[in-house]
Amino acid sequence: FEQDRVLDPALRPVMDKIKVLVLPDIKNYPPPRQPVRVVMVLKNGETIEENCEYALGHAMRPGTPAQIDAKFMGLAEPAMGKAAAGKLLAEIRGLAKMADVSDLMGSLRAIAKE
């Protein structure tokens, strides 16, 4: 989350409608379970409820390669630009075939200097 957005006064009316609760039936689930329940009550009184036993990316619900790539690019691209993020992702994806990691480390050092 961007702090400026969280502190945006225009969002306060929406944020004031959000309640976060830790329910005893969920809190006491043994690991590795990490259930989440989201309940929305609409203005017309309709209730929408969704449950998720494991978040996407959890070992019990791993993401697909495309989902992992999209998450990486979504996080890396703003920090280093699309070209550098794409190059780094390709290098990481080829990690298992590398004789050593010197090329990858060189890329990471170059990014750190920028």
Backbone torsions as a table, in degrees:
resi	resn	phi	psi	omega
1	PHE	NA	141.8	175.4
2	GLU	-86.7	129.0	-176.5
3	GLN	-58.3	-38.2	-180.0
4	ASP	-60.2	-39.1	179.5
5	ARG	-70.4	-41.5	-179.9
6	VAL	-63.1	-36.3	-178.3
7	LEU	-88.6	-0.1	-178.5
8	ASP	-62.4	117.5	-178.8
9	PRO	-59.5	-26.8	179.6
10	ALA	-65.6	-22.8	179.9
11	LEU	-87.7	-13.5	-176.8
12	ARG	-53.2	-45.8	-179.8
13	PRO	-59.0	-36.0	178.0
14	VAL	-73.1	-44.9	-178.2
15	MET	-63.3	-32.2	179.3
16	ASP	-67.7	-16.5	179.5
17	LYS	-89.7	-4.7	-175.9
18	ILE	-96.9	131.0	175.3
19	LYS	-122.1	136.3	176.6
20	VAL	-114.1	123.1	-179.0
21	LEU	-127.4	146.2	171.3
22	VAL	-106.4	108.5	-177.3
23	LEU	-84.4	138.8	-177.5
24	PRO	-56.5	-36.8	-178.3
25	ASP	-68.1	-25.1	178.6
26	ILE	-91.6	-40.5	-176.5
27	LYS	-58.4	-33.4	-173.8
28	ASN	-92.6	8.2	177.3
29	TYR	-67.1	137.0	179.8
30	PRO	-75.0	150.1	174.8
31	PRO	-59.1	149.7	8.9
32	PRO	-92.1	10.4	-178.1
33	ARG	-65.1	135.9	178.6
34	GLN	-138.2	63.1	-174.6
35	PRO	-69.4	149.9	176.9
36	VAL	-134.4	139.7	176.3
37	ARG	-126.5	128.4	177.3
38	VAL	-116.8	126.5	179.0
39	VAL	-122.8	126.8	176.2
40	MET	-117.4	132.2	174.7
41	VAL	-111.0	116.5	-177.4
42	LEU	-81.0	165.7	-179.0
43	LYS	-57.1	-32.8	-178.8
44	ASN	-81.5	3.3	178.6
45	GLY	92.5	-10.3	179.0
46	GLU	-64.6	139.4	178.8
47	THR	-111.1	131.5	175.5
48	ILE	-117.4	127.7	-177.7
49	GLU	-130.2	135.5	175.8
50	GLU	-131.1	141.4	177.4
51	ASN	-121.8	146.3	177.6
52	CYS	-139.4	119.1	-178.6
53	GLU	-73.3	-43.3	-179.5
54	TYR	-134.5	132.6	178.0
55	ALA	-66.8	150.0	176.4
56	LEU	-59.1	127.8	-177.1
57	GLY	104.4	-13.5	175.3
58	HIS	-67.4	151.8	-179.8
59	ALA	-56.2	-28.8	179.6
60	MET	-85.0	-8.3	178.7
61	ARG	-147.8	65.7	-175.5
62	PRO	-66.6	150.7	176.7
63	GLY	-77.3	157.6	174.7
64	THR	-74.1	161.9	175.4
65	PRO	-54.8	-38.8	179.5
66	ALA	-65.7	-38.9	178.2
67	GLN	-67.2	-39.5	179.0
68	ILE	-66.9	-43.2	177.6
69	ASP	-60.5	-44.0	-179.4
70	ALA	-63.4	-40.7	178.5
71	LYS	-65.2	-44.8	178.9
72	PHE	-58.0	-50.0	-177.4
73	MET	-63.8	-38.5	179.0
74	GLY	-62.6	-31.8	179.1
75	LEU	-89.1	-39.1	-174.1
76	ALA	-82.0	-37.2	-174.9
77	GLU	-58.2	-44.7	178.2
78	PRO	-63.6	-27.7	-177.1
79	ALA	-83.1	-32.9	-173.0
80	MET	-132.6	-0.3	-178.8
81	GLY	91.0	156.6	-174.3
82	LYS	-63.8	-44.9	-176.8
83	ALA	-63.8	-48.1	-179.4
84	ALA	-65.5	-40.0	179.5
85	ALA	-65.3	-41.9	178.1
86	GLY	-64.0	-41.4	178.1
87	LYS	-63.7	-45.0	179.6
88	LEU	-64.2	-41.1	178.2
89	LEU	-61.8	-43.2	178.9
90	ALA	-62.0	-40.9	178.6
91	GLU	-65.3	-42.8	179.0
92	ILE	-63.6	-41.7	178.8
93	ARG	-63.0	-26.8	179.4
94	GLY	-93.8	7.9	-175.6
95	LEU	-55.0	-41.3	-177.6
96	ALA	-64.5	-23.8	-178.2
97	LYS	-96.1	-3.3	-178.4
98	MET	-77.3	138.3	175.2
99	ALA	-69.4	-37.8	172.8
100	ASP	-149.0	174.1	-174.4
101	VAL	-101.2	17.8	-175.9
102	SER	-62.4	-38.8	178.3
103	ASP	-64.6	-43.5	178.6
104	LEU	-63.0	-44.1	179.2
105	MET	-63.3	-37.6	176.6
106	GLY	-62.4	-41.4	177.7
107	SER	-63.5	-42.9	179.8
108	LEU	-65.4	-39.1	177.3
109	ARG	-64.3	-41.6	179.3
110	ALA	-62.5	-40.6	178.8
111	ILE	-66.1	-40.3	-178.7
112	ALA	-64.3	-29.7	-178.8
113	LYS	-77.6	-20.1	-177.4
114	GLU	-71.7	NA	NA
